[in-house]
Each structure stands twice: as C-alpha cells, then as structure tokens.
Amino acid sequence: MKKILLSLVALFMGIGMAVAQSEIIYSLEPAAGSNNSYAGNCDIDINGITWNLQGNSTMIPWRIGGKSITKTDRTLYSKTPMIGDVEKVVLSVGTMSSITVNSTKLLIADNPEFESASEVSVTLAANKDVEIPVSAAMGAYYKFVFNVTVAGSSNKFIQIKKVDFYGARPADAVDAPVFSIDGGAYVGVQTVELSAAEGCEIYYTLDETDPTTESTKYTAPITIEKTTTVKAIAVKGGVSSLVATEVYSIVEPMTLSEIISAATSNETEVAINVDGWLCSAVKGTTNAYFTDGEGLGIQLYSSNHGFKVGDKLSGVVVAPLLLYFGAPELKNLKANDENLTITPGQEVPVLEMNVADLSAANYGALVVLKGLTYKAGKFYQGEAAITPYKNFMTLPTFEEGKTYDITGMVSWYNVLQICPRTADDIVESNATGINDVNASILPANGKFVENGRVVIVKDGKKYNVAGQNLK
C-alpha cells in the first residue's frame, strides 16, 4: 500500500494555499439511510454518487461509533467514482460524544475495492472542519476509516456533518437532474418532475437499473402510485451526468394498534392516522407520550417537538417507527407538522387497570393501579410485577411490604414500569385491585368500561386493550 503521510502543518503552508481557489465540485451532505445502529451499514445515493456508511444513517448528521468497543474500524466510502480532479477534501466534524478516536485515515484508489490505495492520515477535532490535501492522481474512489474506542455500554459517536470535494470540474461536466420532491414515504399518489440545465436531455428508469441514453426519455411528469426507485441522468453533447436517485414509498395510514404491532428494530417510515390521540405526558424537549385514551400508547422521540399535555391530535402523518428497548417509538414528529391538527387543553383519561393486563403496547397510557405491595424495588399485584420509575419526579422511599395505589404513566424499558407524575399520584392503600371479571355474564360484542378499565368482548370472550384474554 502506498502511504502518504501529511501533517496538519501542510494545511497552512504551500499545499493548502495552492488549492485555496479551487471550487466545490461535489458535496456529500448526509441524507437519511436505512441503518439505525452504529455497526451496521447501508448504501445511500447522494448527488449521483453511492456511499456506504458503517454507522447510524437515520440520524442527521450521521453518527459513527458504537459501545463497548476497542480499536474498532468504522468506514464511510464511495462506490461510484468522483467526476473531476479533486485537490482538497474538507471533512466537517460535529459532536464527538465521549469517544476516543485512535486514528482516522482517508484511502484513495482508482478502483472500488481500494486495492493499492493511497493513504492520508487525518487528525479530527470536535466541531471543526479538517482540510485534507489530495491529488487527482491518487484515484476517484474515497474511503474514510475511523478507528475508535468506546468504554461502557452506552452508544458514543462521531458526527459526520458534511464532506466537500474541491478541485476542477471537467469543462464538459453535466450536472445531474433535480427532482421536484425528495424521496421518502408519502400517502397517496405523487407526481415527480425532473429538471436539468438548459440544453440537456433527461433519461430515467423505474426498475432500479442505471439509466442510459437507451432508457426512457423524460418528456412529462412521472406518476408514482406504488413504492418506486427513480434514477435519472442528464445528457448534453454526448456527455452524461452522474446518476441521480430518489426512492418514493407510497404507504397506507395505520392505526395506533397497527403501528405497535409493526414496530421492529429496523427503523421504517410509516403513515399514521392519529385521530383521537392525546398527549399524556411530556419529558423535557425531546420526549412526548401519546395514548388513544383507551389504554394503548406510544412514545415519541423528537427534538423540540412542541407537544403539550392535553393536546388532541387529528390527521395523517408520516414518521419513522422502530422498536426501542422492546417498546414502539416514533421519531421526528413535531407539533407544527402541516398535516396535524391540534386541539389543546383536553382531559386525558386515567384508566383503572391490572398490572397483569399491561405490556409495551400500553406505553404512554395513564392508569391507576390499586393494591400494589412493595417488595424489593418492585410493586406486586398478585404474581404480576411492575417497577416504579423516576421519569417525571424523584420517587419517595417506599416501605417494604406496604400497599399503595399508584397513578401514573405506563412505561417500558425492557421491563414494565409505572411513572408517577406528582406526589399526589402515590397513596397508601389497603385496596386489593380491580374486581375479577365475571365471565358468566357477557354483553354483546363491542367495547365498554367495566370496573374502571376498558374491556373488549368478542365471540363470548373478554379481552383487555392489549388483546390478552381476561379469564
């Protein structure tokens, strides 16, 4: 392997000065990918070049790191050659969250396997731009290798905010087509328009293959009725641009119960009918909790979301969904979403339920649990247990063996939790919990409230809101 050792001193000497007047010929600006871990990887098409990121691509800026790792490599590399003679690469670094960067290097090669690559050493600093002088003779494929160490079980990371490539564009270079709407999840049929510089012809495909001048020529807007990958090139004077790609997912609105069932560890954008949702609790500026008022609920993680307790929602929204420590979680939804209508100041019902009836599907619901006996850090109602958690307040010292009535929000973090909101939510009691359901007297199929809890009757049997049979 050829190695070119460059110190930061060179950045302020002749090399850096020699390329100071070059222009940006390509920008890698993070876009949402399909991987939400720090170790998995995914391919992302950005401005006509395909990049592979080994890191969290669902977070913008991208996050590269992990947890409990020692001298582990994480990579970011191109799978498509750069067009133009690159003379300088500028890497914009964001937060470096409690992570040790042992080394960073940039490999440059004339092949996508990075065989016989040139190697440039790079020194990183948080919230700084790092200039890396390079040469077009090194190649047209670029690969960053971040060797990192993280102590402890929490995910720590480096943010990659942007990478700019400076140099000289070919005189006949053609810019890739521009799409009228960004890729992503949409509800209903979408119309996509393509545009390019004057004098260009546009060719596109809808079958995930790269377009050529033999592909369909663009003459009218493209109608997207199902999930589709659109790839397009602009051509002028026989010269083709890089391939521009957008993926459009057409999704059907789901109910709260449906998205709870659909959540997996792989983050997916879903369309949701939020009619009747109530904001049951808010923690800080990033976490809000919602319930349907009948026992089901879900958590939202979104910076500066803007929701308030008592907000009642209506509309259809699109948001990322994933399973987080065993519970469904929505991300990046905000109160000012143009598809949301909010009626503030509504009362959020508090349902009397049994601990045995609760699960991750109830995360966000407000409940009262009666006749809980405190033993070794948990509350017991018969054999069923739930853990008190300090989500909204500092918890008092509970007395061993004493019985309490607890009102609060249901939470789930690999275990079932109850989160009181104020001191008034904790009452000493001699109650024994909800009365047993009398299975011998059943109303018609439907939903009703019995002894303070929602009960669903279907085909002669009773179920709680989580779908569990009530015996």
Beta strands, then each sheet from edge to edge (+ up, - down):
strand 1: 2-4
strand 2: 23-28
strand 3: 41-46
strand 4: 49-54
strand 5: 62-66
strand 6: 69-78
strand 7: 85-97
strand 8: 100-109
strand 9: 118-122
strand 10: 129-133
strand 11: 141-150
strand 12: 156-168
strand 13: 178-179
strand 14: 184-186
strand 15: 190-192
strand 16: 194-195
strand 17: 201-205
strand 18: 216-217
strand 19: 222-224
strand 20: 228-236
strand 21: 239-240
strand 22: 244-250
strand 23: 268-273
strand 24: 278-283
strand 25: 287-291
strand 26: 297-301
strand 27: 312-324
strand 28: 327-331
strand 29: 340-343
strand 30: 351-352
strand 31: 366-375
strand 32: 378-381
strand 33: 384-388
strand 34: 403-412
strand 35: 416-419
strand 36: 426-428
strand 37: 446-450
strand 38: 453-458
strand 39: 461-463
strand 40: 469-470
sheet 1: 1+ 9+ 8- 11+ 6- 4+ 3-
sheet 2: 2+ 12- 5+
sheet 3: 2+ 12- 7+ 10-
sheet 4: 13+ 16-
sheet 5: 14+ 22+ 20- 17+ 18-
sheet 6: 14+ 22+ 20- 21+
sheet 7: 15+ 19-
sheet 8: 23+ 27- 28+ 26+ 25- 24+
sheet 9: 23+ 27- 29+
sheet 10: 30+ 31+ 32- 33+ 35+ 34- 36+
sheet 11: 37+ 38- 39+ 40-
end
